[in-house]
């Protein structure tokens, strides 16, 4: 908890995970072998999953990776603008947000498992959707919290 009082810790954790996801999305976006794994018949009669599969297949994950890196850069810049440490209340909120993010990831895993078992052809799409949804929500909330903290 004491470690979370420093805004640089939040910025470093958020930036490192976002950079990791951003690099992974850049590497797999447009990669021939990855695209080959996505080329399967649309066995699910569901527009969302077929659209998500087409989105990934077109190499559009690089845009999500760019957004992650940009949002993480904003968190880092906002953390350096206001150099004051978080008080105990703010550090508690930030720590709870990290804990809730971890718990949600653990809870979303069984849902992804059920979706993968329902149609194994969409295992990659399901896993990527879980990662994108999970980290996008966390990054948006963290960016909003950091911006609010920086303004006040």
Buried (B, 14 or more C-beta within 10 A) or exposed (E): EEEBBBBEBBBBBBBEBBBEBBEBBBEBBBEEEBBEBBEBEBEBEEEEBBEBBEBBBEBBBBEBBEBBBBBBBBBBEBBEEEEEBBEEEBBBEBBEBBEEBEEBBEEBEEEBBEBBEEBEBBBBBBBBBBBBEBBBEBBEEBBEBBEEBBEE
